[in-house]
Amino acid sequence: DLAQTLVVESMAIDSILAQLPRVKLVKMDIEGAEYLALQGMHRLLARDKPLILMELTDSYLRQLGSSARDVLGFLESQGYHICRVSAIGMVPVGDPPPEQCNILCTPINGIPAGWLNGRVAHQLQCLER
């Protein structure tokens, strides 16, 4: 058996928020710790309203005491639209997807002017309609 446990020191991003410049994008793929990370950055989310791109896997989240429903509920409570990134484009997420997927979360109040340009900005703004 090659499995082992590795203890890693961590800190909430909010604990260093005053030292951080404005954050435009958060990318997460941390094997089920996404809910814990989001809880540790709730002040950053309120201050900056960054775009969030993350992998969502309910089974991984459950191993660490949360669920995809918890993640989606938290993001909605923080003022985000949530879409699944798929081969056919962006698909709004209602119920938690049963399989692993990537989600893109955009602020309900829109993407701040000047953050993005051209085609990407247009595609993301289409999500807000």
RANOR-V472518 format. One record per helix or strand of 3 or more residues. SS is the DSSP state (H for helix, E for strand). FROM is the first residue (numbers start at 1). LEN is the number of residues. If there is no record, write none. Layout:
BEGIN
ss->SS from->FROM len->LEN
ss->SS from->FROM len->LEN
END
This chain:
BEGIN
ss->H from->13 len->7
ss->E from->25 len->4
ss->H from->34 len->6
ss->H from->42 len->7
ss->E from->51 len->6
ss->H from->58 len->6
ss->H from->68 len->10
ss->E from->80 len->7
ss->E from->89 len->4
ss->E from->101 len->7
ss->H from->118 len->10
END
